[in-house]
Amino acid sequence: MTATMESLIGLVNRIQRACTALGDYGGGDNAFSSLWDALPSVAVVGGQSSGKSSVLESIVGRDFLPRGSGIVTRRPLVLQLQKIDDGQQEYAEFGHMPRRRFTDFGSVRKEIQDETDRITGKTKQISPVPIHLSIYSPNVVNLTLIDLPGLTKVAV
Protein backbone atom coordinates (compact mmCIF):
# COMPACT_ATOMS: atom_id res chain seq x y z
CA MET A 1 0.00 0.00 0.00
CA THR A 2 2.76 2.46 0.97
CA ALA A 3 4.78 1.77 -2.19
CA THR A 4 1.66 2.34 -4.30
CA MET A 5 0.95 5.67 -2.58
CA GLU A 6 4.59 6.76 -2.99
CA SER A 7 4.42 5.92 -6.71
CA LEU A 8 1.15 7.84 -7.06
CA ILE A 9 2.57 10.93 -5.35
CA GLY A 10 5.63 10.82 -7.62
CA LEU A 11 3.39 10.52 -10.69
CA VAL A 12 1.23 13.49 -9.62
CA ASN A 13 4.41 15.55 -9.05
CA ARG A 14 5.69 14.77 -12.55
CA ILE A 15 2.30 15.56 -14.13
CA GLN A 16 2.15 18.91 -12.28
CA ARG A 17 5.61 19.83 -13.57
CA ALA A 18 4.63 18.83 -17.13
CA CYS A 19 1.41 20.87 -16.93
CA THR A 20 3.32 23.97 -15.89
CA ALA A 21 5.89 23.47 -18.65
CA LEU A 22 3.02 23.26 -21.15
CA GLY A 23 1.34 26.41 -19.81
CA ASP A 24 -1.48 24.70 -17.86
CA TYR A 25 -1.65 26.39 -14.44
CA GLY A 26 -5.29 25.54 -13.76
CA GLY A 27 -8.13 27.91 -13.10
CA GLY A 28 -8.19 29.17 -16.67
CA ASP A 29 -11.37 30.20 -18.43
CA ASN A 30 -10.54 28.50 -21.73
CA ALA A 31 -12.86 26.04 -23.46
CA PHE A 32 -10.66 23.04 -22.61
CA SER A 33 -10.60 21.51 -19.17
CA SER A 34 -7.37 21.78 -17.23
CA LEU A 35 -5.42 18.66 -16.31
CA TRP A 36 -3.87 20.67 -13.44
CA ASP A 37 -7.35 21.24 -11.96
CA ALA A 38 -8.03 17.48 -12.04
CA LEU A 39 -4.95 16.62 -9.93
CA PRO A 40 -5.18 16.34 -6.14
CA SER A 41 -3.63 19.28 -4.28
CA VAL A 42 -3.39 20.64 -0.76
CA ALA A 43 -3.33 24.43 -0.78
CA VAL A 44 -3.00 26.94 2.04
CA VAL A 45 -5.58 29.69 1.67
CA GLY A 46 -6.16 32.75 3.79
CA GLY A 47 -5.88 36.47 4.06
CA GLN A 48 -2.77 38.47 3.31
CA SER A 49 -0.11 38.13 6.06
CA SER A 50 -2.16 35.53 7.96
CA GLY A 51 0.69 33.01 8.36
CA LYS A 52 0.15 30.64 5.41
CA SER A 53 3.84 30.55 4.49
CA SER A 54 4.83 30.14 8.14
CA VAL A 55 2.63 27.03 8.39
CA LEU A 56 4.45 25.53 5.40
CA GLU A 57 7.84 26.34 6.92
CA SER A 58 6.74 24.58 10.11
CA ILE A 59 5.87 21.45 8.12
CA VAL A 60 9.26 21.49 6.37
CA GLY A 61 11.21 22.48 9.50
CA ARG A 62 13.19 25.18 7.67
CA ASP A 63 12.98 28.95 7.13
CA PHE A 64 13.10 29.35 3.36
CA LEU A 65 10.14 31.48 2.27
CA PRO A 66 10.32 35.25 1.68
CA ARG A 67 9.10 37.50 4.48
CA GLY A 68 8.07 41.11 4.62
CA SER A 69 5.12 43.43 4.81
CA GLY A 70 2.35 43.72 2.25
CA ILE A 71 1.91 41.09 -0.44
CA VAL A 72 5.01 38.87 -0.26
CA THR A 73 3.73 35.68 -1.94
CA ARG A 74 2.84 36.96 -5.41
CA ARG A 75 3.00 33.65 -7.30
CA PRO A 76 1.72 30.22 -6.29
CA LEU A 77 4.51 28.05 -4.89
CA VAL A 78 4.10 24.34 -5.61
CA LEU A 79 6.14 22.76 -2.83
CA GLN A 80 6.92 19.10 -3.43
CA LEU A 81 8.37 17.42 -0.34
CA GLN A 82 10.41 14.29 -0.98
CA LYS A 83 11.63 12.07 1.85
CA ILE A 84 15.23 10.85 1.53
CA ASP A 85 17.18 8.40 3.67
CA ASP A 86 18.51 9.44 7.08
CA GLY A 87 22.04 10.77 6.94
CA GLN A 88 21.71 12.27 3.46
CA GLN A 89 22.09 16.03 3.13
CA GLU A 90 18.84 17.87 2.55
CA TYR A 91 18.60 20.13 -0.47
CA ALA A 92 16.14 22.00 -2.67
CA GLU A 93 15.66 22.10 -6.44
CA PHE A 94 13.62 24.50 -8.54
CA GLY A 95 11.65 23.42 -11.60
CA HIS A 96 13.12 26.32 -13.60
CA MET A 97 16.67 25.30 -12.58
CA PRO A 98 16.74 21.50 -12.90
CA ARG A 99 19.66 19.63 -11.40
CA ARG A 100 20.95 22.66 -9.47
CA ARG A 101 20.93 21.74 -5.80
CA PHE A 102 20.48 24.41 -3.15
CA THR A 103 21.77 23.38 0.29
CA ASP A 104 21.63 26.91 1.70
CA PHE A 105 17.98 27.68 2.39
CA GLY A 106 18.72 31.41 2.50
CA SER A 107 19.60 31.06 -1.19
CA VAL A 108 16.27 29.30 -1.74
CA ARG A 109 14.47 32.34 -0.29
CA LYS A 110 16.44 34.68 -2.58
CA GLU A 111 15.72 32.56 -5.68
CA ILE A 112 11.98 32.57 -4.90
CA GLN A 113 12.11 36.37 -4.69
CA ASP A 114 14.20 36.67 -7.87
CA GLU A 115 11.99 34.26 -9.85
CA THR A 116 8.86 36.09 -8.68
CA ASP A 117 10.36 39.40 -9.83
CA ARG A 118 11.28 37.91 -13.23
CA ILE A 119 7.60 37.29 -13.98
CA THR A 120 5.85 40.07 -12.04
CA GLY A 121 8.51 42.76 -11.97
CA LYS A 122 9.24 44.61 -8.75
CA THR A 123 5.65 45.85 -8.54
CA LYS A 124 2.95 44.29 -6.38
CA GLN A 125 1.49 42.37 -9.35
CA ILE A 126 0.33 38.80 -8.78
CA SER A 127 0.85 36.05 -11.35
CA PRO A 128 -0.92 32.67 -11.69
CA VAL A 129 2.30 31.09 -13.05
CA PRO A 130 3.55 28.79 -10.28
CA ILE A 131 7.08 28.33 -9.00
CA HIS A 132 7.96 24.66 -8.52
CA LEU A 133 10.21 23.87 -5.57
CA SER A 134 11.16 20.37 -4.47
CA ILE A 135 12.70 19.85 -1.05
CA TYR A 136 14.52 16.59 -0.41
CA SER A 137 14.94 15.88 3.30
CA PRO A 138 14.94 12.99 5.77
CA ASN A 139 12.65 15.12 7.98
CA VAL A 140 9.60 15.38 5.67
CA VAL A 141 6.91 13.08 4.31
CA ASN A 142 6.20 12.81 0.58
CA LEU A 143 3.60 15.49 0.06
CA THR A 144 2.76 18.31 -2.34
CA LEU A 145 1.53 21.61 -0.92
CA ILE A 146 0.66 24.88 -2.64
CA ASP A 147 1.31 28.27 -1.07
CA LEU A 148 -1.05 30.80 -2.61
CA PRO A 149 -0.99 34.61 -2.56
CA GLY A 150 -3.15 35.98 0.24
CA LEU A 151 -6.67 37.20 -0.18
CA THR A 152 -6.96 40.98 0.06
CA LYS A 153 -9.88 43.28 0.64
CA VAL A 154 -10.17 46.36 -1.53
CA ALA A 155 -12.37 49.21 -0.42
CA VAL A 156 -15.11 49.95 -2.97
N, C-alpha and C positions, 0 to 999 in steps of 0.2 A: 504494500500500500504506500509506504513512504517513498520508495523508489519511483513509483508511478506519479506521485504528487510532485516530486522533485523534477521529473522529466516534463511534466505539464507546465510547471512554473518556468522552466528554461525555455520551453516552446513559446509561451506567451511573451516572455522577454524578447525573444528573437523576432516575433511577429510585430511587437510594438516598435522595435528599432526599424524594421523594414517599412512599416507604415509611415513613420516619420520621414525616412529617406525618400519615400515616394510622394510626400506632400499630404498625407492623410493624418491630420491631427485630431480628428473627431469634431463633433459639434458643428459641422459645416451645414450650410443650407442649400447644398447642391442636390440635384435630382437623384444621385446615386447614394446608397446607404454607405456608411463608413464602417470599415472593418475595425478601426480603432474603437469605435463606440460599442462594438459587439464583444470586445475583450473584457475580462474581469479586471477591475481596478479598485484600489483603496485610495481615496483622496481625502486630504485634510481641507476642510472648508470652514470659513469663518470670516469675521470682520477683519479689517486692516489692523495690524499690530495687536492681534489677539493671542499670539503665541503658537500659531500653527507650525512654523519652522522650528521653534524650540521643542515641540513635541517630537518632531522627527529626529532632531539631534539627540534627544533622550533615548529614543529607540536604538539609534546607531551607537551611542556612547561616545560621540565625538562632536566638537564644535567645528563646523565646516560651512555653515550657511551664512550669507551676508546679513549684517545687522545694521540698523540705523533708524532714523525717524522717517515718517511718511511711507510711501509705497516702496518697499525694498524688493519684494518678490514680484517681478514684472513679467515673468515668463513661467509657465508651468515647468516644474522640475520633476522628471520621471526618475525616481530613485530606486534602483534595482539592487537589493541587498543579496549578496552571495556568500554563503558560509564556506570557509576554507578550513583546512585542518589546523589543529592547535599547533603552535610553534611557528607557523608561517607568518611572514610580515604582512600586515594589512596594507591595502592600497586602494586607490580609486582610479577609474578610467572614465573618460568622457566619450560619448558617442561620436562627437565631431573631431576627436583626437584619438582614434583607435590605436591601441598598442603602446600608448604613452602612459606609464604608471606614475601616479602622484602618491608619494608616501608622506609628504608634508601637507596636512589638511588645511593649513593657512593658505597654501598655494591653490587648493581646491576652491576655497572661498573667493580668492582673487580671480580665478578662471571663470567661475559662475558670474561674477560681476562683469568681467570683460566680455564674455559671450553674450550676456544680456545687452550690454551697450552696443555690441556689433549689430544686433538686430533692431533694437529700439532707439539707439542713440543715447545721449546723456539726458534726455528729457524724461518725463514721468510717464511716457507711453507704455502701454501694456500690449504684449504680443501673444497670440495663441500658439506660436511655434515652440514646442517643448525643448528643454535641454535634457539630454539623457546622461545620467551619472550612475555608474555601477560602483558599489563599494564591496570589496572582497575582504572579509574579516572572519576570524574564528569566533567573534563575539556577537554575531548576528544570526538570524534565521533567514532562509530564502524567502524573500517577500518583495513585492513591488509596491511602492507608495508614490503618490503624486502630491507635491506641494503646489498649491494654486495661489495666484495673487489674491489678496484679501478683498472682501466685499466693501465697497465704500458707499456712503450716503452723500448725495449731492442735493443741496438746497434748491428747491424749485420756486 
